[in-house]
Amino acid sequence: MTAEKRQEIEAHKAACLERYRAAQELACTIYSQRRDKGNKWRMWAERELAKHPELQVEARAKLNRLGKGKGSDGDQR
């Protein structure tokens, strides 16, 4: 594999990892504010997720894990 191709792959991996971390941070931020938002926190959470369509799928998955008490990524089975 050429050095240029390896660099391209590494850049793609770095971008994916950054997006994943941003989604995790967004989910944790939303989850941590759920008590402050009261009974309508889910509607608020949906609006927050809609602001970040590129992170929505990963953030929603993390929120679901947090809601089930399985917040760490190692608990996925």
VMD Tcl script that draws the C-alpha trace (Angstrom):
set ca {
  {0.00 0.00 0.00}
  {1.35 3.41 -0.89}
  {2.14 6.01 1.74}
  {-0.48 8.31 0.25}
  {-3.18 5.65 0.54}
  {-2.19 4.95 4.17}
  {-2.40 8.66 4.95}
  {-5.85 8.81 3.39}
  {-7.02 5.87 5.50}
  {-5.57 7.36 8.68}
  {-7.25 10.71 7.95}
  {-10.57 8.94 7.43}
  {-10.17 6.99 10.68}
  {-9.35 10.20 12.56}
  {-12.43 11.95 11.14}
  {-14.67 9.00 12.09}
  {-13.24 8.88 15.60}
  {-13.78 12.64 16.03}
  {-17.40 12.34 14.88}
  {-17.94 9.40 17.25}
  {-16.49 11.33 20.19}
  {-18.63 14.37 19.36}
  {-21.75 12.16 19.28}
  {-20.82 10.63 22.63}
  {-20.31 14.07 24.14}
  {-23.63 15.31 22.74}
  {-25.48 12.31 24.19}
  {-23.86 12.75 27.59}
  {-24.69 16.45 27.60}
  {-28.33 15.77 26.73}
  {-28.60 12.98 29.28}
  {-27.05 15.05 32.06}
  {-29.62 17.83 31.52}
  {-32.71 15.62 31.53}
  {-33.65 16.42 35.14}
  {-33.26 20.15 34.60}
  {-35.62 20.04 31.62}
  {-38.45 18.35 33.52}
  {-41.15 16.19 31.95}
  {-40.58 17.52 28.45}
  {-36.89 16.62 28.31}
  {-37.46 14.10 25.50}
  {-38.91 16.75 23.20}
  {-35.98 19.01 24.07}
  {-33.57 16.13 23.42}
  {-35.12 15.52 20.00}
  {-34.62 19.18 19.09}
  {-31.00 19.02 20.23}
  {-30.39 15.89 18.18}
  {-32.02 17.49 15.13}
  {-29.48 20.32 15.33}
  {-26.73 17.78 14.65}
  {-27.98 15.42 11.91}
  {-24.46 14.08 11.29}
  {-24.25 12.89 14.92}
  {-27.87 11.90 15.42}
  {-27.64 8.13 14.94}
  {-24.61 7.61 17.18}
  {-25.86 10.06 19.83}
  {-29.29 8.42 19.92}
  {-27.70 4.99 20.39}
  {-25.65 6.32 23.31}
  {-28.73 7.95 24.84}
  {-30.57 4.65 24.61}
  {-27.71 2.86 26.37}
  {-27.61 5.54 29.07}
  {-31.38 5.25 29.55}
  {-31.07 1.51 30.06}
  {-28.23 1.94 32.55}
  {-25.63 0.65 30.12}
  {-23.69 3.83 29.56}
  {-20.28 2.37 28.88}
  {-19.60 1.29 25.32}
  {-18.20 -2.02 26.53}
  {-21.70 -3.10 27.61}
  {-22.98 -3.54 24.06}
  {-23.87 -7.23 23.58}
}
mol new
graphics top color blue
foreach p $ca { graphics top sphere $p radius 0.5 }
foreach p [lrange $ca 0 end-1] q [lrange $ca 1 end] { graphics top cylinder $p $q radius 0.2 }
display resetview
